[in-house]
Amino acid sequence: MSLLVVEFETALRWTEILLGFAFAQQSLEHLTRFSIERLIFFPRLVLSLLLIFGWQTPWVLLALFVLALVMLKCFQGPYNGGADRMGLLILCCCCLVQLAPTQAWKEIAIGYLSLQLTLSYFISGWVKVVNHEWRSGQALCDVFQFSTYPVSENLRLLHLSPRLLFFASWFAMGLELLFPLALFSQIGLLIALTITAVFHFSNACFFGLNRFFWIWISAYPSLLWFQQRVFVEF
């Protein structure tokens, strides 16, 4: 039995709204940069706001996709790594929903996004757990001690607490590896999404990885619909 009924159109609209917010936030970071960046990111900001308000959504998504291709060319790939790749994935899936001829194909596009989101956690956990430095906690120690992430000096002192970072490493790996199991229960998924959202928020605070927080959150409504569609209805 589903405690929270998530309709397809509702999940899609919230995915678009959150994606628009994430893109708008990213675009604002570039408006004080070089002129070539302003030429790209000011239109992206305007389109992101239109996406949030739901004005001519199919055409806005298409324009954002074209801009994404321009950005890939300009920056020679996803310049911000995983966050940009996930943003492009969500954007492509939303575009496919608009182009899909039937409801079944629309659901396949969102289902694909949901599976990719789930795999992103599991694969991230797997890459870590097979690495001895992550299993020992040394990887996190090195992050706080040597990384160039914009953490404060007080946070850098966490490398002096290896036992704490050991447990933090295993918590992160366990959360990511076990995430797919949350699909079997809506309550479990809601709990898992809350924990992962806090996890991304903490990474934003500790390391300045704010883009990961908003982009991954953007895909959560689709995953809630997918869990209900696949694991509840069937």
SETORGU-575199 format. One record per residue (C-alpha): residue number from 1; residue in one letter; x, y, z. Coordinates in Angstrom, 1 decimal, padded with zeros to 4 digits, always signed. Example, Ala and Ser with C-alpha at 12.3 -4.5 7.8 and 13.67 -1.06 7.14 Angstrom:
// SETORGU-575199
> pos:code:px:py:pz
> 1:A:+012.3:-004.5:+007.8;
> 2:S:+013.7:-001.1:+007.1;
// end
This chain:
// SETORGU-575199
> pos:code:px:py:pz
> 1:M:+000.0:+000.0:+000.0;
> 2:S:+001.3:+003.4:-000.9;
> 3:L:+001.2:+006.1:+001.8;
> 4:L:+002.1:+008.9:-000.7;
> 5:V:+000.5:+008.9:-004.1;
> 6:V:+002.8:+010.4:-006.7;
> 7:E:+001.2:+011.0:-010.1;
> 8:F:+003.4:+010.9:-013.2;
> 9:E:+002.6:+014.5:-014.2;
> 10:T:+003.3:+015.7:-010.6;
> 11:A:+006.6:+014.0:-010.5;
> 12:L:+007.6:+015.3:-013.9;
> 13:R:+006.6:+018.9:-013.0;
> 14:W:+008.5:+018.9:-009.8;
> 15:T:+011.5:+017.4:-011.6;
> 16:E:+011.4:+020.3:-014.0;
> 17:I:+010.9:+022.9:-011.3;
> 18:L:+013.9:+021.6:-009.3;
> 19:L:+016.0:+021.2:-012.4;
> 20:G:+015.2:+024.8:-013.3;
> 21:F:+016.2:+026.0:-009.8;
> 22:A:+019.5:+024.1:-010.0;
> 23:F:+020.3:+025.5:-013.5;
> 24:A:+019.4:+029.0:-012.3;
> 25:Q:+021.7:+028.7:-009.3;
> 26:Q:+024.6:+027.5:-011.5;
> 27:S:+024.0:+030.3:-014.1;
> 28:L:+024.1:+033.0:-011.4;
> 29:E:+027.6:+032.0:-010.6;
> 30:H:+028.8:+032.9:-014.1;
> 31:L:+027.2:+036.3:-014.6;
> 32:T:+030.2:+038.1:-013.2;
> 33:R:+032.7:+036.2:-015.4;
> 34:F:+034.0:+036.7:-018.9;
> 35:S:+031.7:+037.9:-021.6;
> 36:I:+031.6:+034.5:-023.4;
> 37:E:+030.2:+032.9:-020.2;
> 38:R:+027.6:+035.6:-019.8;
> 39:L:+026.5:+035.0:-023.4;
> 40:I:+025.8:+031.4:-022.4;
> 41:F:+024.6:+031.6:-018.8;
> 42:F:+022.3:+034.7:-019.0;
> 43:P:+020.0:+033.0:-021.5;
> 44:R:+020.3:+029.8:-019.5;
> 45:L:+019.2:+031.7:-016.4;
> 46:V:+016.2:+033.1:-018.2;
> 47:L:+015.2:+029.7:-019.6;
> 48:S:+015.6:+028.2:-016.2;
> 49:L:+013.2:+030.7:-014.7;
> 50:L:+010.7:+029.9:-017.5;
> 51:L:+011.0:+026.2:-016.8;
> 52:I:+010.3:+026.8:-013.1;
> 53:F:+007.1:+028.7:-014.0;
> 54:G:+006.1:+026.2:-016.7;
> 55:W:+005.9:+028.6:-019.6;
> 56:Q:+006.2:+026.8:-023.0;
> 57:T:+008.0:+023.9:-021.3;
> 58:P:+008.7:+021.7:-024.4;
> 59:W:+010.4:+024.6:-026.2;
> 60:V:+012.2:+025.8:-023.1;
> 61:L:+013.6:+022.3:-022.5;
> 62:L:+014.7:+022.1:-026.1;
> 63:A:+016.5:+025.4:-025.9;
> 64:L:+018.2:+024.3:-022.7;
> 65:F:+019.3:+021.2:-024.4;
> 66:V:+020.8:+023.2:-027.3;
> 67:L:+022.6:+025.4:-024.7;
> 68:A:+023.9:+022.3:-023.0;
> 69:L:+025.5:+021.2:-026.3;
> 70:V:+027.1:+024.6:-026.7;
> 71:M:+028.5:+024.4:-023.2;
> 72:L:+029.9:+020.9:-023.9;
> 73:K:+031.7:+022.4:-026.9;
> 74:C:+032.8:+025.6:-025.1;
> 75:F:+034.1:+023.8:-022.0;
> 76:Q:+035.3:+020.7:-023.8;
> 77:G:+033.0:+018.4:-021.8;
> 78:P:+031.1:+018.6:-018.5;
> 79:Y:+033.3:+021.1:-016.8;
> 80:N:+031.9:+020.4:-013.3;
> 81:G:+032.1:+016.6:-013.5;
> 82:G:+029.3:+014.5:-012.1;
> 83:A:+026.9:+017.3:-011.3;
> 84:D:+026.9:+018.4:-014.9;
> 85:R:+026.5:+014.9:-016.2;
> 86:M:+023.5:+014.3:-013.9;
> 87:G:+022.0:+017.6:-014.9;
> 88:L:+022.4:+016.7:-018.6;
> 89:L:+020.8:+013.3:-017.9;
> 90:I:+017.8:+014.8:-016.2;
> 91:L:+017.4:+017.4:-019.0;
> 92:C:+017.6:+014.7:-021.7;
> 93:C:+015.0:+012.6:-020.0;
> 94:C:+012.7:+015.5:-019.6;
> 95:C:+013.1:+016.3:-023.3;
> 96:L:+012.4:+012.7:-024.2;
> 97:V:+009.2:+012.9:-022.2;
> 98:Q:+008.0:+015.8:-024.3;
> 99:L:+009.0:+014.1:-027.5;
> 100:A:+007.6:+010.7:-026.6;
> 101:P:+004.5:+009.7:-028.7;
> 102:T:+002.8:+007.6:-026.0;
> 103:Q:+002.4:+007.6:-022.3;
> 104:A:+004.3:+004.3:-022.1;
> 105:W:+007.4:+005.9:-023.7;
> 106:K:+007.2:+008.9:-021.4;
> 107:E:+007.2:+006.5:-018.4;
> 108:I:+010.2:+004.7:-019.9;
> 109:A:+012.1:+007.9:-020.1;
> 110:I:+011.5:+008.8:-016.4;
> 111:G:+012.0:+005.2:-015.4;
> 112:Y:+015.5:+005.3:-017.1;
> 113:L:+016.3:+008.5:-015.1;
> 114:S:+015.2:+006.7:-011.9;
> 115:L:+017.4:+003.7:-012.5;
> 116:Q:+020.4:+005.9:-013.4;
> 117:L:+019.9:+007.8:-010.1;
> 118:T:+019.8:+004.6:-008.2;
> 119:L:+022.9:+003.2:-010.0;
> 120:S:+024.7:+006.5:-009.3;
> 121:Y:+024.6:+005.8:-005.6;
> 122:F:+025.4:+002.1:-005.8;
> 123:I:+028.3:+002.5:-008.2;
> 124:S:+029.7:+005.3:-006.1;
> 125:G:+029.6:+003.0:-003.1;
> 126:W:+031.1:+000.1:-005.0;
> 127:V:+034.0:+002.2:-006.2;
> 128:K:+034.7:+003.3:-002.7;
> 129:V:+034.3:-000.1:-000.9;
> 130:V:+036.8:-001.9:-003.2;
> 131:N:+039.4:+000.8:-002.4;
> 132:H:+041.5:+000.0:+000.7;
> 133:E:+042.0:+003.7:+001.5;
> 134:W:+038.2:+004.2:+001.7;
> 135:R:+037.7:+001.1:+003.8;
> 136:S:+040.4:+002.2:+006.2;
> 137:G:+039.1:+005.8:+006.4;
> 138:Q:+042.4:+007.2:+005.0;
> 139:A:+040.7:+008.6:+001.9;
> 140:L:+038.5:+010.9:+004.0;
> 141:C:+041.5:+011.9:+006.1;
> 142:D:+043.4:+012.9:+003.0;
> 143:V:+040.4:+014.9:+001.7;
> 144:F:+040.3:+017.0:+004.8;
> 145:Q:+044.1:+017.3:+005.1;
> 146:F:+045.2:+017.9:+001.6;
> 147:S:+042.2:+018.8:-000.7;
> 148:T:+041.7:+022.2:-002.3;
> 149:Y:+038.0:+022.2:-001.4;
> 150:P:+037.0:+025.4:+000.3;
> 151:V:+036.7:+024.0:+003.8;
> 152:S:+037.6:+026.1:+006.8;
> 153:E:+040.7:+025.5:+008.8;
> 154:N:+038.6:+024.1:+011.7;
> 155:L:+037.1:+021.5:+009.4;
> 156:R:+040.6:+020.5:+008.2;
> 157:L:+041.4:+019.5:+011.7;
> 158:L:+039.0:+016.6:+011.3;
> 159:H:+041.9:+014.6:+009.7;
> 160:L:+043.2:+014.4:+013.3;
> 161:S:+040.1:+012.2:+014.1;
> 162:P:+040.8:+009.0:+012.1;
> 163:R:+038.3:+006.9:+014.1;
> 164:L:+035.5:+009.4:+013.3;
> 165:L:+036.4:+009.4:+009.6;
> 166:F:+036.6:+005.6:+009.6;
> 167:F:+033.0:+005.4:+010.7;
> 168:A:+032.0:+008.2:+008.4;
> 169:S:+033.6:+006.4:+005.4;
> 170:W:+031.7:+003.2:+006.2;
> 171:F:+028.4:+005.1:+006.7;
> 172:A:+028.8:+006.7:+003.3;
> 173:M:+029.7:+003.4:+001.6;
> 174:G:+026.9:+001.5:+003.3;
> 175:L:+024.3:+004.2:+002.5;
> 176:E:+025.3:+004.1:-001.2;
> 177:L:+025.5:+000.4:-001.6;
> 178:L:+022.2:-000.3:+000.2;
> 179:F:+020.3:+002.5:-001.5;
> 180:P:+018.7:+000.2:-004.2;
> 181:L:+017.1:-001.8:-001.5;
> 182:A:+015.0:+001.2:-000.5;
> 183:L:+013.0:+000.8:-003.7;
> 184:F:+011.1:-002.1:-002.1;
> 185:S:+009.4:+000.1:+000.4;
> 186:Q:+008.0:+003.6:+000.0;
> 187:I:+008.7:+004.4:+003.6;
> 188:G:+012.2:+003.0:+003.2;
> 189:L:+012.7:+005.1:+000.1;
> 190:L:+011.5:+008.3:+001.8;
> 191:I:+013.9:+007.7:+004.7;
> 192:A:+016.8:+006.9:+002.2;
> 193:L:+016.1:+010.1:+000.2;
> 194:T:+016.0:+012.2:+003.4;
> 195:I:+019.4:+010.7:+004.5;
> 196:T:+021.0:+011.1:+001.1;
> 197:A:+019.7:+014.7:+000.9;
> 198:V:+021.3:+015.4:+004.2;
> 199:F:+024.4:+013.6:+003.0;
> 200:H:+024.6:+015.9:-000.1;
> 201:F:+023.9:+019.0:+002.1;
> 202:S:+026.8:+018.1:+004.4;
> 203:N:+029.1:+017.7:+001.4;
> 204:A:+028.0:+021.1:+000.2;
> 205:C:+028.9:+022.5:+003.7;
> 206:F:+032.2:+020.7:+004.1;
> 207:F:+033.5:+020.8:+000.6;
> 208:G:+031.5:+023.4:-001.3;
> 209:L:+029.9:+020.7:-003.5;
> 210:N:+026.6:+022.7:-003.7;
> 211:R:+025.8:+021.7:-007.2;
> 212:F:+025.5:+018.0:-006.3;
> 213:F:+022.9:+018.8:-003.7;
> 214:W:+020.4:+020.5:-006.0;
> 215:I:+021.0:+018.3:-009.1;
> 216:W:+020.5:+015.0:-007.3;
> 217:I:+017.5:+016.4:-005.4;
> 218:S:+016.0:+017.3:-008.8;
> 219:A:+015.7:+013.6:-009.7;
> 220:Y:+014.0:+012.6:-006.4;
> 221:P:+010.4:+013.2:-007.5;
> 222:S:+010.8:+010.9:-010.5;
> 223:L:+012.3:+008.2:-008.3;
> 224:L:+009.3:+008.4:-005.9;
> 225:W:+006.9:+008.0:-008.9;
> 226:F:+009.1:+005.1:-010.2;
> 227:Q:+009.0:+003.2:-006.9;
> 228:Q:+005.3:+003.5:-006.7;
> 229:R:+004.8:+002.6:-010.4;
> 230:V:+007.0:-000.5:-010.3;
> 231:F:+007.1:-001.8:-006.8;
> 232:V:+003.6:-000.9:-005.5;
> 233:E:+001.4:-001.3:-008.6;
> 234:F:+003.0:-004.6:-009.5;
// end
